[in-house]
Amino acid sequence: MSGDFAEKRDHMRDWRGLIVAAGQSRRMGAFKPLLTLNGFPMIQMTVQSLKNGGIRDITVVIGRESDRMREVLAPMGVRLAENPEFASTDMLSSVKKGLSGMRDAEGVFFLPGDLPLVSPRTMNYLKREAACLEKGTQGVIPLLNGKHAHPLFISPEGYDTVLAYEGEGGLGAVSCQMRMKKIEIRDPGALKDADFPSDLEEMRTYARKFRGISTDRCEELYEEVRLPAHIRAHCRAVGDLAARMAENLIGSGACLDVELCRSGGYLHDLCRLQFHHELAAKSFLERKGYLALAEIAGAHGGFEKEPESICQESAIVFLADKLIQEDRRVTLTERYQKALEKDPVKERVRKNIALGRRLIAEYEERTGERLEETCIHE
């Protein structure tokens, strides 16, 4: 079976997400789900981690500060379940609260609310493993260097075991008693949670390196470099298009970091007024600790080694930039018309057009959306 067909088949499964964020956060000394990473409340990043993996139907179990949590989660399009006994019960009670309403699902991916840094690549791997479980297997446990990581996948055959468990040790203990498939992963983010203040600082450093940042944080960087208004408008248009493209690709079975695409587009021309502006932006973002964003900025004008697929954040931002002139949608021909008039045999322009055509063809085949037809009408 081809990888593309497997992706399309798997994304059609009724897999759901369960996030529990009802606890007291006593060890942290502050309510963890509302602490910020890269300008986002942590709970939003946790939800986005599942969405990046193509999990659309997500339930978040809330308890403490429920009004504020409802407000923060409203834009995320999730279901909410409330655990009114959050102050006197453990995490497993919140898991049961959410899982009891999902018994018709084909499987559930579980994340604690303070574990927001799972990569899309890990989600892709776990989905493939979940899709081929042998009969009688109750789920999948990812391992990082032998340690239990996240997200945990629970198959329908495991629901009753979790819901009936009354022993000590919570979900970790019950999962050890279940018939689980264990797989090794290579994603440090799948183990990073926030129990203590030192954990939070480590998570913030990791998030800066590998994840996207909020639009408010992007605007702060615009101000820092005094980016002119017309370049800001171009960057916002590229970022918004890149995010929409990523969401459409996820809808067709890919796993991608939507906010990395959005903020990569927002920041790709951050140093546009400087000589070799791609490299200048890359250097600027590296100094800030934004390594993944730096790579995207450095590659948006062209690649030393071309991406194999559109299903890479740098490729998506590259293509989005080629379909935006100033702040409006254009075709590749329109985008490069003036450049070709100046130098009709310029190698870099020719290479970028050819790459753009290839990426457009793959995107359209995967999603069914005609990119250049869409831009003509917008």
C-alpha positions in Angstrom: 0.0 0.0 0.0 1.4 3.4 -0.9 2.2 5.9 1.8 -0.3 8.5 0.3 -3.1 6.0 0.3 -2.4 4.9 3.9 -2.5 8.5 5.0 -5.8 9.1 3.4 -7.3 5.9 4.8 -6.0 6.6 8.3 -7.2 10.2 8.4 -10.7 9.0 7.8 -10.8 7.0 11.0 -12.9 8.2 13.9 -9.9 8.8 16.1 -10.4 11.4 18.8 -8.3 13.4 21.3 -8.6 13.6 25.1 -6.8 16.2 27.1 -7.1 16.5 30.8 -6.4 20.0 32.3 -8.5 20.0 35.5 -5.8 19.6 38.2 -4.5 21.9 40.9 -0.9 22.5 39.6 0.2 22.5 43.3 3.9 21.7 42.6 4.2 24.4 39.9 2.6 27.1 42.1 0.7 28.5 39.2 -2.1 27.0 37.0 -0.1 25.2 34.3 -2.6 25.2 31.4 -2.6 29.1 31.3 1.1 29.6 31.5 2.6 30.7 28.2 4.9 29.1 25.6 5.9 31.1 22.6 3.1 33.6 23.3 0.4 30.9 23.5 -1.4 29.6 26.6 0.0 26.1 27.2 -3.4 24.4 26.8 -3.7 25.9 23.3 -0.4 24.4 22.3 -1.5 21.0 23.7 -4.7 21.1 21.7 -2.7 22.2 18.6 -0.3 19.2 19.0 -3.2 16.9 18.5 -4.7 19.0 15.7 -1.3 19.0 13.9 -1.7 15.2 13.9 -5.0 15.3 12.2 -7.1 14.7 15.3 -10.1 17.0 14.9 -12.6 15.9 17.5 -10.9 16.8 20.8 -12.4 16.9 24.3 -10.7 18.9 27.1 -11.6 18.1 30.7 -11.5 21.2 32.8 -11.9 21.9 36.5 -9.9 24.7 38.1 -10.4 28.2 36.6 -13.0 26.8 34.4 -14.3 30.2 33.2 -10.9 31.3 32.1 -10.3 27.9 30.5 -13.5 28.2 28.5 -12.5 31.6 27.3 -9.0 30.5 26.2 -10.3 27.3 24.5 -13.2 28.9 22.7 -11.2 29.7 19.5 -9.8 26.1 19.4 -13.1 24.4 18.5 -12.9 21.7 21.1 -15.5 19.9 23.2 -15.4 20.6 27.0 -16.2 18.3 29.9 -16.0 19.5 33.5 -14.8 17.5 36.5 -16.5 19.2 39.4 -14.5 17.0 41.9 -11.1 18.1 40.5 -9.9 19.3 43.9 -10.4 15.9 45.6 -9.7 13.4 42.8 -6.7 12.4 40.7 -6.1 12.7 36.9 -7.6 9.3 36.2 -11.0 10.6 37.3 -10.8 13.3 34.6 -9.7 10.7 32.1 -12.8 8.6 32.9 -14.9 11.7 32.7 -13.8 12.4 29.1 -13.4 8.8 27.9 -16.9 7.9 29.0 -18.3 10.2 26.3 -16.1 8.7 23.6 -17.0 5.0 23.7 -18.1 5.1 20.0 -14.7 6.4 18.8 -12.3 4.1 16.9 -9.5 5.1 19.2 -8.5 7.9 21.5 -5.2 9.8 21.8 -4.6 11.0 25.3 -2.5 14.0 26.4 -2.1 15.7 29.8 -2.8 19.4 29.5 0.8 20.2 30.4 2.4 18.2 27.6 2.2 20.5 24.6 5.4 19.7 22.6 4.7 16.5 20.8 5.9 16.8 17.3 3.7 16.2 14.2 6.2 13.5 13.1 5.5 11.5 16.3 1.7 11.9 15.7 2.2 10.5 12.2 4.2 7.5 13.5 1.7 6.7 16.3 -1.3 6.9 13.9 0.4 4.4 11.6 1.0 2.1 14.5 -2.5 2.5 15.8 -3.9 1.7 12.4 -2.4 -1.8 12.4 -3.0 -3.0 15.9 -3.5 -6.8 16.2 -6.8 -7.9 17.6 -6.8 -7.9 21.4 -4.3 -5.1 21.7 -5.7 -2.3 23.8 -3.5 0.6 22.7 -0.1 2.0 22.0 2.5 3.4 24.4 5.3 5.5 22.9 8.7 5.1 24.6 11.6 7.5 24.6 14.8 5.8 25.8 12.7 3.2 27.6 10.5 5.8 29.4 6.8 6.0 28.9 6.0 9.1 26.8 2.9 10.7 25.2 0.4 10.7 23.6 -1.0 7.4 24.8 -3.4 5.7 22.3 -6.3 3.7 23.7 -8.1 1.4 21.4 -11.8 0.5 21.9 -10.8 -2.8 23.4 -9.1 -0.8 26.2 -12.0 1.6 27.1 -13.7 -0.7 29.7 -10.4 -1.5 31.4 -9.6 2.2 31.9 -13.1 3.0 33.0 -13.4 0.1 35.5 -10.0 0.6 37.1 -10.1 1.5 40.8 -6.6 0.9 42.0 -3.7 3.2 42.9 -1.3 4.8 40.4 -3.7 6.4 38.0 -3.6 6.0 34.2 0.1 5.0 34.3 -0.7 2.0 36.5 -3.7 0.8 34.5 -1.9 1.1 31.2 0.9 -1.1 32.6 -1.8 -3.8 33.2 -3.2 -3.5 29.7 -2.2 -5.3 26.5 -0.3 -2.4 24.9 2.0 -2.2 21.9 5.1 -0.3 22.9 7.1 1.6 20.2 10.3 3.6 20.4 10.2 7.3 19.3 12.8 10.0 19.0 10.9 13.0 20.2 12.1 14.7 23.4 8.9 16.9 23.3 6.9 13.8 24.0 8.3 13.7 27.6 8.4 17.4 28.4 5.8 18.4 31.0 5.6 21.2 33.5 5.6 19.9 37.1 8.1 22.5 38.5 9.2 26.0 37.5 12.5 24.6 36.2 10.6 22.3 33.9 8.7 25.3 32.5 11.9 27.1 31.6 13.3 24.1 29.9 10.0 23.7 27.9 10.1 27.4 26.9 13.6 27.0 25.6 12.6 23.8 23.7 9.5 25.5 22.3 11.5 28.4 21.0 13.8 26.0 19.1 11.2 23.8 17.5 7.7 25.3 17.4 5.9 28.3 16.0 5.2 31.5 17.8 2.0 33.6 18.3 1.0 36.4 16.0 1.4 38.8 18.9 5.0 37.7 19.3 5.6 38.2 15.6 4.2 41.7 15.8 6.7 42.4 18.6 9.5 41.3 16.4 8.2 43.6 13.6 8.5 46.5 16.0 12.0 45.5 17.1 13.3 45.6 13.6 11.1 48.5 12.5 9.7 46.6 9.6 7.7 48.9 7.2 3.9 48.4 7.0 3.9 47.2 3.4 6.3 44.4 4.2 4.4 43.5 7.3 1.2 43.2 5.2 3.0 40.9 2.7 4.4 38.7 5.6 0.9 38.4 7.2 -0.6 37.3 3.9 2.1 34.7 3.4 1.7 33.4 6.9 -2.1 33.2 6.7 -1.9 31.3 3.4 0.8 28.9 4.7 -1.4 28.1 7.7 -4.4 27.4 5.6 -2.4 25.2 3.2 -1.0 23.3 6.2 -4.5 22.8 7.6 -5.8 21.5 4.2 -2.8 19.1 4.0 -3.6 17.8 7.5 -7.1 17.3 6.4 -5.9 15.0 3.6 -3.8 12.9 6.0 -0.5 14.8 6.6 0.9 15.8 10.0 2.3 19.3 10.1 2.9 22.2 12.6 0.3 24.8 11.6 1.6 27.5 13.8 5.2 27.0 12.6 3.9 27.5 9.1 1.9 30.6 10.1 4.7 32.3 12.0 7.3 31.1 9.5 5.3 33.1 6.9 4.9 36.0 9.2 8.6 36.2 9.7 10.2 35.1 6.4 10.9 38.7 5.3 11.6 40.1 8.8 15.0 41.5 7.5 13.8 42.4 4.0 15.6 45.7 4.0 19.0 44.1 4.7 21.5 42.8 2.3 20.9 39.0 1.7 17.7 39.3 3.7 17.1 35.6 3.9 20.4 35.0 5.7 19.9 38.1 7.8 16.5 36.9 9.0 17.9 33.4 9.7 20.7 34.9 11.8 18.4 37.2 13.7 16.0 34.4 14.6 18.8 32.1 15.6 20.1 34.7 18.1 16.6 34.7 19.6 16.6 31.0 19.9 14.0 30.4 17.2 15.8 27.7 15.3 13.0 26.1 13.3 11.7 29.5 12.3 15.3 30.5 11.3 15.5 27.6 9.0 12.3 28.5 7.3 13.3 32.2 6.9 16.7 31.1 5.5 15.1 28.8 2.9 12.2 30.9 1.6 14.1 32.3 -1.3 15.3 28.9 -2.5 16.8 25.6 -1.2 20.3 24.2 -1.3 18.6 20.8 -1.3 15.1 20.9 -2.6 12.3 19.4 -0.3 11.0 16.0 -1.4 7.4 16.9 -0.6 5.0 19.7 0.1 4.5 18.2 3.5 7.3 20.1 5.1 6.8 23.4 6.9 9.7 25.1 5.0 8.2 24.0 1.6 4.8 25.3 2.5 6.1 28.7 3.4 8.3 28.8 0.3 5.3 28.1 -1.9 3.0 30.5 0.0 5.5 33.3 -0.6 5.6 32.5 -4.3 1.8 32.9 -4.5 1.7 36.3 -2.7 2.8 39.5 -4.4 2.7 42.4 -2.0 -0.4 41.3 0.0 -2.5 39.7 -2.8 -2.7 36.2 -4.3 -1.1 35.7 -7.7 -0.1 32.9 -9.9 3.5 31.8 -10.2 3.7 33.4 -13.7 2.5 36.7 -12.3 4.9 36.4 -9.3 7.9 36.0 -11.5 7.0 38.0 -14.5 9.1 41.1 -13.7 12.1 39.0 -12.7 12.0 37.0 -15.9 11.8 40.3 -17.9 14.9 41.5 -16.3 16.8 38.3 -16.7 15.0 35.5 -18.7 17.7 32.9 -18.0 18.3 33.6 -14.3 19.0 30.1 -12.9 17.6 30.7 -9.4 14.3 32.1 -10.8 14.0 29.1 -13.1 14.7 26.7 -10.3 12.1 28.3 -8.0 9.5 28.3 -10.7 10.1 24.6 -11.4 10.0 23.7 -7.7 6.9 25.8 -7.2 5.1 23.9 -10.1 6.1 20.6 -8.5 4.9 21.6 -5.1 1.6 23.0 -6.4 1.0 19.7 -8.3 1.5 17.7 -5.2 -0.6 20.0 -3.1 -3.5 19.8 -5.5 -3.3 16.1 -5.8 -3.4 15.7 -2.1 -6.0 18.2 -1.2 -8.1 18.6 -4.4 -7.8 22.4 -4.1 -6.7 24.2 -7.2 -4.2 26.7 -5.8 -3.7 29.0 -8.8 -7.4 29.0 -9.8 -8.2 29.9 -6.2 -5.8 32.9 -6.3 -7.2 34.2 -9.6 -10.7 34.6 -8.0 -9.5 36.0 -4.7 
